[in-house]
Amino acid sequence: MIKRLLPSCLILTLFFSSGCLFSKKTGTPRESSQIAGEMEDSFKRRWIEKRTAELVAQRTPADSAQTQATREFGEKFEFRRAPNQ
């Protein structure tokens, strides 16, 4: 009797000690649109600031440099989200 019970107990112990059975993660993580939007806005702002500084260093007036950098950003990068989100 004990010879039959011992392997069964060992198998059950291994099964239940191999990790939590009910807290497995599901598939791929979902992307938060708010976080993605904040990252896009941050990237756009930093890129335009950097490009504006480069243009000003080349003796372009500040207002013209800002306008040109914004236009270049729109030509070079395309965002996936709508502008009003």
C-alpha positions in Angstrom: 0.0 0.0 0.0 2.7 2.5 0.9 4.7 1.6 -2.2 1.7 2.7 -4.3 0.9 5.8 -2.3 4.5 7.1 -2.2 4.9 7.6 -6.0 1.5 9.1 -6.3 2.3 11.6 -3.6 5.6 12.5 -5.2 4.0 13.1 -8.6 1.3 15.3 -7.0 4.0 17.2 -5.1 6.0 17.9 -8.2 2.9 19.0 -10.1 1.8 21.5 -7.5 5.3 22.8 -6.6 6.2 23.6 -10.2 4.7 27.1 -10.1 1.4 28.8 -9.6 -1.2 27.3 -11.9 -3.7 30.1 -11.8 -1.5 33.2 -12.4 -0.1 32.6 -15.8 0.2 35.7 -18.0 -1.8 35.9 -21.2 -0.3 36.3 -24.6 1.3 39.6 -25.6 1.1 42.7 -23.5 -1.4 45.3 -24.6 -0.1 48.7 -25.6 -1.5 51.6 -23.8 -2.6 54.3 -26.2 -2.0 57.0 -23.6 1.6 55.9 -23.1 2.2 55.7 -26.8 0.7 59.1 -27.3 2.9 60.6 -24.6 6.0 59.0 -26.2 5.1 60.3 -29.6 4.6 63.8 -28.3 7.9 63.7 -26.3 9.8 62.4 -29.4 8.3 65.1 -31.6 9.0 67.9 -29.1 12.7 66.8 -28.6 13.3 66.2 -32.3 12.0 69.7 -33.2 14.0 71.3 -30.4 17.2 69.6 -31.6 16.6 70.5 -35.2 15.7 74.1 -34.4 19.0 74.4 -32.4 20.9 73.0 -35.4 19.3 75.5 -37.8 19.9 78.4 -35.4 23.6 77.3 -35.2 23.6 77.7 -39.0 22.5 81.3 -38.5 18.8 80.8 -39.4 16.5 83.1 -37.5 14.8 81.4 -34.6 11.2 81.8 -35.9 12.1 80.5 -39.3 14.1 77.6 -37.8 11.2 76.5 -35.6 8.8 76.6 -38.6 11.3 74.7 -40.8 12.0 72.1 -38.1 8.2 71.5 -37.7 7.8 71.1 -41.4 10.7 68.8 -41.7 9.4 66.6 -38.9 6.0 66.3 -40.7 7.8 65.3 -43.9 10.1 62.8 -42.3 7.9 61.1 -39.7 4.4 59.8 -39.9 2.4 59.2 -36.8 -0.1 56.3 -36.5 -2.6 58.1 -34.3 -4.9 60.9 -35.1 -3.8 64.4 -34.0 -6.9 64.9 -31.7 -6.3 61.9 -29.5 
